[in-house]
Amino acid sequence: MNYLRWYDKDPVIKDFMSALERLDEETINLLAQDFIQTMMEDEYISTDGAIKSLIQNIPPGYNRWYDENYDLHSCLEVLKSLPPEHQRRIIEKFRESMYQLIATLYYGTEEDEQKQ
């Protein structure tokens, strides 16, 4: 049986999720906080709507890879509740900050290089 996850339907979202899944726990923790901020700054997402989505989408067993991190789980549950075009918009906004954070964590900043 071929199981299709909610994010497998869109190649942009699928690639984003695949990139997240390969990250270490510390990076995911940092990204999850940034992801929450990105989502709450979006004019389409209301805080009440996000909370309602979380309450309505409590998973029965927390078995998915992203359920291990509550912040990431929360972000993805809210993202999952949005229409596809808004999911993509949020991901496109967040992807740039995700890459910047990863680059900073692994390669440092220009300021770090200047200090050396």
N, C-alpha and C positions, 0 to 999 in steps of 0.2 A: 504494500500500500504506500502510495506516495503522498506524504503529508505536506501541505502547503501552509507555512506559517504566515501570520498577518503581514509581515514585512517582506515576504518573498514575492509579492505581487508587483512590486515596483522596483526596477533595477537600482535606482538612486538610493532608495531606502535600504534595500538588501545590501548594497555595497557599504553603506554607512554602518549598518548593524554588524557586518562582517569585520569591519575595521575596529569597532568597539570591542567585539568579542576577543580579539587578539591582544588587547592591551592588558597590562598588569593591574593588579588591584589598586595600587596607589594612584596610578594615572586615572583609572576609572572613577575613583573617589573625587579627584579634583575636577574631572570633566563633568561629573554628575551635578556638582554644585554650579558650574558654569552653565550647564544645560538648563537647569531650573531657572537661572537668571534670564537666559535667552528666551525661554518660553514665556516667562511672566512679563517680559518687555513687549511681547507681541500683542498688537492691538486686537487680534482675533480671539485670544484666550483670556477668559475672565477667571479670576481667582476662585469664584464660586463654582464655575463650570469645571475647573480643574479638580477641586475638592470632590464635587459630585461624581466626576469620572472615576476618581480613585476609590470612592466608597462603593460604586457600582461594579467595579472590576477587581475585586479582591480574588486572587487566584486560590483555588482549593488547596494546592500543595506547594506552591513556590518552587516548582521543579525546573523552570527555565533558567538558562545561564545568567540572565540579567536580573533574576529575582534575588540573587545573593546580595546585591547592593540595594538597600531600600530606596536611596535617592534615585539611582538609575531606574529601578523598577517603577518608581512613581512617575518619573519623566516619560518613560516609554508607555505607561498606561494612559497618560494624558495624550501623548502623541498619537497613540493608537485610536483614540476616540475622535480625532479630528478628521475632517474630509481629506482625501488624498492630496488635493492641491495645497492644502495648508500644511500637511505633513511634510511635503517636499520643501515648502518655503522655510519652515522652521529648520529643517535639516540643512538646507543650503546656508542659512544664516549661521548656524552652529558649526558647520563643518570647517569654516575658516578659522574660528577661534580654537577648535579642536586641534587643527594642524599647527597653529601657532604655539599652543600649550605643549604639545608633544615635542616640537622642535626646541622649545626653551628647556624642557626637562632633559632631553637627550643631548642637545648640542650647545646649550647655554644661550646667552644673549650677546648682542654686539657689545654691550657694556662689559660683559664678562671678558670678552676677547681683548678689549681695550685695556683692561686692568692687568692683563698678563704681559 
